[in-house]
Amino acid sequence: MFASSIGTNLILVALSVHFFQLNGSALGAAGVYVAQFTPVIIFMPLAWRICDRLPLRTALVSLELVAALLTILVGATVAGGYLWLAYALIFARGFFDMTTKAARNVATKQYALPESIGRANNMISAASYAGQAFGALLGFLLIARQPMMSIASINAVTFVLSAGLCVLLPWRAAIKSAEGGYAALWRRGRDALLSDAALLEAMGYLVATVIILQGFNQVARLWIPLAWLQLPASSGAISEVVGVLGVVSGLAFVSRFLTGTKGLNWNIPTVFFCALVLLCTPFATRSVTVSFLFYFLFMMVFEIIFMMSMNSILTRSKMDDVPCLMVIFYGCAFGGMAISATIIGAAVDQNGLPIVALGLALGGLIFAAAFYRYVSRRRVREMAA
């Protein structure tokens, strides 16, 4: 996961900075992430079949090798000036990369003992965030010093390394519960979620966290240092480090206090509300230190809500339902984030991020209130049954 996550972020960050510097557009920079995260929602049945019908070791190795090849092609197209083709190749790479993430969540459920799933997911997520941070830092540092083809080549090596490490995983038979296309996928996911109100709550807030909070962060990670604080381009590495420190702190908090039977009894809606409030706070001042401090707190609470929700899903769901639920999550959440990042980027180009952040917070509060009421009714029905 560490090696693969370096590859996920390295060229994405380098490309987003490259496109932002070309025309100063937040939308152009966010478009890189839109291309990366859109394909899974379009090809969800195919991702479901890969995660369900193939042995996980075979799936992971194959997905990583194809992603490595596509990354090389991205570097070649950018070097040749074919920027729209680069977006198309990032789109194709995004499918394999995001399907890899879904397969790894399935592997967590399949390999870990039932009582250890939460801690296993914490451990794997820590490796993922460390890899994303290292990849992002490399992207920020290399884009100022190396041509895109060299960056793509380094990126491809990380995917090949990940494939080699996946070969060492113990062999497990395929789950083989998947049949049908979109209708079957949604029907199975609906039945699994509506059978357990707690599972439904975790999935709803997990998807909303990615669409609203991560969609905001795809723009904020560059806009805060470069536009709001008016720092040089290399300062994007600072916001990346601050964000990662927040994520690591949130992950450490979840591991220490919110995992296992002796953890604190925090509820997901309350943490989500705190994240919405913190979404606006980096714009309370133009002080570099204070703005980055608020950004750190936002990323910390973002990670807490993300890990609480994901751990709940992996712990409560049945093994046969995990491939379906993970594909639905990555398709809806990251496909939705691609849409939200596009809208946010366009709105920021016209109005700036502070007013857009306020609108996102208000929209998130409306969703949270309506969804909390719906889940509460589901719980009443479960108790009555």
N, C-alpha and C positions, 0 to 999 in steps of 0.2 A: 504493500500500500504506500509506503514511504517513497519508493522509487517511482511508482506509477503517478503519484500525485505531483511529484516534481515535474513530470512530463505534461500533466494536465495544465498547469499554470504557467510554465516557462514561456512558451511562445504566445499564449493568450495575453499575458501582461506585456510582452515585448510588442506585439501587434497593436494592442490598444493604445500604448504610448506613442507608437509610430503613427497611427492614424490620427490621434489627438493632435500631435505636433504638425501634421500635414495641413489641417484646416481649423484647429481649435474647437472642433465640434464634440460635445459630449455624446451626441447620438452616434457619430462615426466610431468613437471608441467603444461605446456600449454595443455596437453592431457586431463586434467580434464575439462577445458573449451571447448575443442573440443567436448567431450562427452556430455556436457551440451547443447551446441548450435546447434549441427548437426540435431537432430531428426525432428525439425519443417519443415525443407526443404524437408524431405522425406515424411512426413505425412501431408503436407499442406492441402489437401482436407478435411481430418478429422478435423484439427484445424479450418478450415473455417466453417464446419458444426456445430461444437460446439459453436463457437462465433455467428453464424447466426441463428441456429435452436432452441437453448435453450434460455429460459429467462436468462438474464445475472446474476441475483442473484443465480439461480440454478447452472449455469455453474461455477461461481467463487467458491462457496462453495464446489462443487464436486471436482474441480481441486485441491484445496488446501488440502483437506483431503487425496486424493490419493498421492499427493506429500509428505505429512507427513509420510505416511506408507512406501513409497519407501526410504525416508531418513533414517528411522530406519534400513531398510535392508542394506543400504550402510554402516552404522556404523558397523553392525554385520559382514559383509563380510571383511571389512578392519581389524577389530579386529581378525578375523580368518585367516588373511593372504591371502585371495583370492582377490588379487588386480585387476586382469582382470575382475572378476565378479563385483567388485566395479565400474569399468568403465562402464560396461554394465548397471548397475542399475542407475548410474548417467545419462546415455543416456536416459533411460526410464523416469526418473524424469524430465529431461530437457524438454521433450515434454509437460508434464503437466504444468511445470513452465513457459515455454515460451508461451504456449497457454493462460495461465492466464494473462500474460502481454498484449497480443493482445486483450483479452476480456476487460481488464481495459481501453484500449484506446477506444474501442467501447463504453464502459460505459461513458467515458468522453463526447463523441459526443452525446450520448442518453440522459444523465441526464442534461447537461449544456444548458443554453440558448444560442442561436446562437451568440449573441454579447459577450458572456462571455467564449467562448471555449478556447481562447488563455490563459486567466488568469486561467481558471480551470485546463488546462493542466500544466501550470507553477506550480500551487499549488500541484497537484498530483505528478508531477516530483520531487518537492522538498522533499515530503514525501518519495518517492522512493529512492532518493540519500542519504537522511539521514539514511534510513534503511540499504541500501547497505554499507554505511560507518560504521555504528554501527555493522553490521554483520561481516564485514571484520576485524574490530578491535577485536571483540570477537574471531574470528577465529585465528588471530595472537597470541592473549593472551592465549587462551585455549589450542592450540596445544602443547605448552611447559609445560602445567600443568595437562591436563586431557586426558584420553584415548579417542579414536575416538568414542566409543560407547556413552560416556557421551555427547560429542559434538553433535552427531547425535540426541540424545534425546532432547537436548536443541533446536536444529534446528527444530525438528518436532513440538515442542510446539508452535513455532512462526507461523507455517502454520495452526495449529489447532486454534490458537487465531485469525488469519486472517479470517479463515472460519467462526468463531463465529461472528466477526464484520460484515462480508458480509451478514449474515442473517438479519442484521438491515437495509440493503439497501431497499429503496422503490421497490416494485415489478413493473417490466415493461414487457410487452409482448415481445416475441421473434421477431426479424426482419423478418425472414423467406423469404429471397430473394435468398438463395443459392440452386442451382441445378447443378448436374454433378460433375465431378472429376477435374483432372488437366487441361484438355482442357477448360472447362467452367470457371475455376478459372482464368487462364491466359487470356482468351478472355475478361472476364469482366474487369479485371485489365487493360488490354491493352486499351480497349475502354475508360475507365475512365481517364487514364493518357494522351492519345493522344487527348482527347477533350479539354485539358487545358494545355498550355505550362508551366504556372507557377506551376501547380500541378506536372507535369512531372519533372521540374527542382528540386523541393523540394524533390521528391522521389529519384531521381538519386543521389543527393548529400547526402541525408540521408543514403542511402544504402552504398555509397562510404565511408562516415564518419565512419560507423561501421566496414566495411571490412578492410579499410586501417588504420585508426587512432586507433580504439578500438582493432583491431587485434595486432597492435604494442604495445598497452598499456597492453594487457594480458601478454606479456613477459616482458615489461619494468618495470612494477610495482614491480617485484621481482629482475630483472637483474640489474637495476640501483643501488639499495642499496647493494645487496649482491655481485655482481660481479664487477660492475664499481667502486663503492665507497668502496667496501670491508668492509662493516659494518657487525656486527653480525646478526644472523637470526631474532632476535626480532626487528631489525630496519625496517623490512618490514612494521611494523605498522606506521613508520614515513612516508614512501612513500605513504601509504594508506591515512594518514591524509592530507598530502600535496595535493594529487590528489583530495580528497574530498573537500578541501578548494578551489581548483581551480574550481571544478564543481559547488559548491555553489556560488562562485563569478560570474561565467558565467551565472548561472541561475538568480541571483539577477540582473545582468546587463540586461539580456533579459526582465525580469519582469519590470524593471524601464524604460528602454529606447527603447526596440524593440517590445513592445506589445501594441496593440491598434492603433487607427488612428493617434495619436499624437507622435508616436515613431519615432526614427531616421530612415532614409531611407537607411539602409545598404542592400547590395545585397549579396546573398548566395555565389556566386563564389569567391568574394573577401575574405570573411571570411575563406573559405575553403583553399585558397592559403596561408593565414597567418598561418593556422594550420599546413600545410605541411612544412613551413619554421621552425616553432617552434618544429616540430617533431625531428629535428636534434640537437637543441641547448643544451639539457642536457649534451651532450658529448663534449661540448666546453672546459670543465675544469673538474678536479677531486676534486675541492672544493665542499665540501658537501653542503654548503649554496647556492652557485651559481648554482650548478647542480639542486638542489631541487627547486630553484627559477624559472629556465627555465621550469622544469617539471610542476610547478604550472601554469605558463603562457600557456603552451601547453594544459593542462587540462581545463583551463578557456575558451580558444578559441574553443577547441573541444566541450564544452558544449554549447557555443553560436551557433555554426553551427548546432548542433543537435536540439536544441530547436527552432531555427528559422525555420528549415525544418519541424519538426513535427507539430508545430503550424500552418504552412501554409497548410499542408496536412489535418489536422483535420478541419480547417476553410473552406477550399475551396471544399472539397469532399462532395458528397451527402451521406445521412445517409445510404441508401441501399448499397453503395459501400464501406463503412468504414470497415466492417468485411473482405471483400476480400482484400482491400488495406493493412490492418494491418497484415493479415496473409502472404501476399506476402512480405511485408517489413521484418517481423521477420524471415520468411523462407529464403529469399535471403540474407538479411543483416547478420543475425547471423549464418546461414549456411555457407555463404561466409567467415565470420570471423573465423569459425572453421577451414576452409581450410587455410586461410591466417595465422592464429596462428600456425598451424602445419608447414607450410612452413617457417615462420619466426623463430619458435623454432629450427627447424633443421638447418637453415642457421646460426643462432646465435651460436649454438653449434660448428659450423665449423669456423666461421669468426668473431664472436663478434657482438654486437648490433650496434655500431656506423656505420659500413659500411653498415649493413642491413638497418638502418634508412635512410641513404642517398639514397639507392636504392628505398626504399618505397616513399620517397619524390619525386624523379624523375619520378617514375611510376605514382604517383598521379597527377603530373603536366601534364603529357601526357594525362591522362584521362580527367582532367579538361578542357584542351584546346579543345579536340575533342568533349566532351559533351557540352561545351558552344557553339560551332559552330552548333551542331545539334539542340539544343534548340532555338538558334537564328533563324534558318531556320523555325522551327515550329511556332515561333511567327510571322514571316513574312507571313506565310500561313494563320494564324488566322486573321491577319489584312486585308489581301487581301479578305478573305471570308466575 
